[in-house]
Amino acid sequence: MNNLTNVFSTVKKESPILYNIVLFHFFLAILCLAGLVIDDRTLMGINVWIKPLKFAISDGIYIMTVGYLITLYPYPKLKTNIINNIVAWTLLIETLIVVFQASRGIQSHYNKDSVFDALLFMSMGILIGINVLVMALFIIDTIRLKLKTGKPIQWAILLGWSVVFFGSWVGGQMIGHLAHNVGVADGGAGLPLLNWSTVAGDLRIAHFFGLHGIQVIPLFALWVSKTWNITIKKQILAVTVFGLLYASWIGYTYYQASLGIPLLKL
């Protein structure tokens, strides 16, 4: 809990705009929860507010992660502010588009029913493309710069960004297919809340675990550094093994989904 408090206080101090955008995402998540209670409209078999709820939470966590990790890079203030604003505002606009389309009871993604809907979908693609470029920048700078943290955690951050980059590539595959599912049309039976297909392949699984690698792997490294009484080299080895296992899991879920096989068949 102290570490989480430190993350929030650091981000609030270093980038108030980004911090407030994160809070707005969590406010949107609360509104979506309210929508789940008072609005019984469904879209493709689930309540219309489930998707914007997931986006508000996921994007909020990601923006907060960027806002904290960037404080570890030896960037000048101007560069930090530019990156923070790019990430925070682009993802806020993306989330607002998802919320807006949900409020209309229609799809936000892969929707080309009208010129307006197609433009919104295309806009989200551009916004995500900008963020992928930022991820690439983080990967390069994590390799070439010395971060203000220990070597095991810097190594974990590099692995995390690399996994996120792959997760974004999976997102690009979904755009290419204009669908989440492989083997069936989108909207069939799925796991509660997550809605991952239980009858066919679902590329969202690899996408989900990929995007959250930048939290999972560095947190593992932090835990190892604080609780394991081993040398730095062994910490790096432990992080490497964990990162490879995590990446293998993502690769497996992607391969399985690409064959049209559900993660859990119910």
RAWO-V784052 format. One record per pair of residues at least 12 apart in sequence whose ideal C-beta (glycine too) atoms are under 6 Angstrom apart, sorted by sequence separation. I is the first residue (numbers start at 1). GAP is how many residues later the second one is. D is the distance in whole Angstrom. If there is no record, write none. Layout:
i = {I	I}
gap = {GAP	GAP}
d = {D	D}
//
This chain:
i = {36	35	224	142	142	181	184	32	183	183	221	181	182	32	32	66	181	139	180	220	97	138	180	29	32	63	180	63	135	217	29	97	28	29	63	135	174	94	135	25	59	94	170	25	26	93	25	59	132	170	171	90	170	22	56	55	90	167	170	210	22	90	209	22	55	167	166	167	206	52	52	87	163	164	206	205	206	18	164	52	163	164	15	49	160	48	160	203	202	11	201	11	14	48	160	10	159	160	205	201	200	201	7	10	156	157	156	200	199	41	198	156	197	18	198	21	110	153	198	15	152	18	21	74	152	72	182	72	72	183	182	151	155	152	156	152	155	159	163	170	152	44	45	44	46	65	65}
gap = {13	14	14	15	16	16	16	17	17	18	18	19	19	20	21	21	21	22	22	22	23	23	23	24	24	24	24	25	26	26	27	27	28	28	28	29	29	30	30	31	32	33	33	34	34	34	35	36	36	36	36	37	37	38	39	40	40	40	40	40	41	41	41	42	43	43	44	44	44	46	47	47	47	47	47	48	48	49	49	50	50	50	52	53	53	54	54	54	55	56	56	57	57	57	57	58	58	58	58	59	60	60	61	61	61	61	62	62	63	64	64	65	65	66	66	67	68	68	68	69	69	70	71	71	73	75	75	76	77	77	78	81	81	83	83	84	84	84	84	84	87	142	142	143	149	149	150}
d = {5	4	5	6	4	5	4	5	4	5	5	5	4	5	4	5	6	5	6	5	5	5	6	6	6	6	5	5	6	5	4	6	4	5	6	6	5	5	5	5	5	5	6	6	5	6	3	5	5	5	5	4	4	5	6	5	5	5	6	5	5	6	5	5	5	2	5	4	5	5	4	6	6	6	4	4	4	5	5	5	3	5	5	6	5	5	4	5	5	4	4	5	5	5	4	6	5	5	5	4	5	6	5	6	5	5	4	6	6	5	5	3	5	5	6	4	4	5	4	5	5	4	5	6	6	5	6	5	5	3	5	6	5	4	5	5	6	4	6	6	5	6	5	3	5	6	6}
//
